[in-house]
Amino acid sequence: MVEKKVPSKEKRGFYLKMRLLHAKNGRVQEKSCFFKYYKWFLWLSLSLYLFSSYFITNNNPPNKPTSLTKTRVSNAKTILASRALFESTNASHLQESTDDQGLLKDLKIFVYELPPNYNTDWLTNERCTKHLFASEVAIHRALLNSDVRTFDPYEAHFFFVPVYVSCNFSTINGFPAIGHARTLISSAIQLISSEYPFWNRTQGFDHVFVASHDYGACFHAMENVAVADGIPGFLKNSIILQTFGVKYKHPCQEVENVLIPPYIPPETVRTTLENFPVTGRRNIFVFFRGKMEVHPKNISGRFYSKRVRTVIWRKFNSDRRFYLRRHRFAGYQSEIVRSVFCLCPLGWAPWSPRLVESVVLGCVPVIIADGIRLPFPSAVNWAEISLTVAERDVGNLGTILEHVAATNLSTIQKNLWDQRNRRALLFNNQVQEGDATWQVLLSLAGKMDRSHESSSRGSRVSS
C-alpha cells in the first residue's frame, strides 16, 4: 500500500494559489455568473412580494381583522397615551414640588441656642420625644439640620424659640402637666431679648413658638380655664405652631398661627405597615379604643367629649359592627390598620391623635368634632379622605357608615391611601420633602411679609 504524502507548507501554498487561478479562468467563473443572475431574480421576487403585501394590507375591508403590524402600532399608541396621562398626572405634583422648593429657597430661620434647661434637659424622659405633644421636639430637631437654617440672625426671616413645655409628666396620671409653661416661655423671652436685639425690634412678630397642647398657647387642658387665662400677652404678637384649631372665633387661636398635626412616631407607623400593608384585609368595620368617661363623678360624660363618647359606648357597645375598647393596648395600631372606619371623636379638645393615626394607617377617619379646623389643607384634601359626622348625629353612626360602605367607600380609600397624605402628617427628625415640618416651612414662607428682614429689603428696594 502506497503511503499518501502530505504536502509541505510551501507546496500547500502553491497548490492553493493554482486552484484559485484555475477557478478564475475555468468552470468556477461560469458558476459565479449563474449566481449573479440568480441574485437579481431573488431581489425582484422579494420586491414584488413586499409591494403586494403592502397593497393588500392597506386595502383590507373594515370587517376583516387588523394585521399584526397594525395591532402593535395601535397598542403602542395606547401605551404612549397611558404614559402621557400618567406623566401629566405626576407633572402637576412635580410642578407643585418645584414651586414649593422655590418658596423655601429664600426662607431663612435662625434657631436660638438656649440653655439646656429650656429644652434638651427634658429629654432624659424618653416619652418626651414620642408622646402626642412631641412636635415641639421634632420640629426643633428638624430645623437644626434644615437647609433653611441660618447662623446669621441678620439675614433671618424668622426666629425659632425652642422651649419644651410638654415633657413635665405628672406622676399621678402620667399626662403632661403644663402649669409651668407660661413661666418657662416668659423666662426664655427675657433671655433672648436681653442678649439679642431681634425680639425688641419687632416685639416678637417674627418669632415662632410651638404650643402643641389641647388649647394651644392658652396652656390648659380644660377649655373653660384655658379661655379664662387666654394667651399670655408676651406671645400675642408671635407665630404659634399649634394643634388646636376651630372654624369659629375662639380666644385660644386669636394669634397668628399655623395649625399642625399631633405627633405620631413615624418609626411605629413604618413598623406597623411592614407587618400589615395598608391595602391588606380589613376585618374590623368600625374601630375605637379610648376613654369613654374619665371619672365616676362624670359617668354621664357631660363634661368630657360633650357626651359624644358616652353616646357611642352606650348605643354601639353591643353592636357587632363596632369594635369598641375602653382600655389602652400597646399594639393598638395593628387594630387601626385592620379597620375600615376609625372614630375620631373630640375629647377635651376637638383634635385627637387618632386623626393622624387613622390617615397614616389607611383607616377612614370619622371626625366627630363640630367646627374643627384640620391641618395642612393645601397638602391633604380632607373632604376626599375622611367623613365628618355632626355631634348631634352620633347616634346614627351605624346607618351613616353602612351607607358610605355601600356607595363610595372604595373612592375614599383610594384617595386616602395616597402616600402623600401620610407624608404630610408625620414629623421626622430631618426635614423630608412633603413631610409635616416641610408643610410648616411652607406656611411660614407664606407669612414672610411679617418678617423684619423682608420689610427691610422691601424698603431698600423702594427707596
Disulfide bonds with the S-S distance in Angstrom:
Cys128-Cys167 1.61
Cys218-Cys252 2.16
Cys342-Cys363 2.17
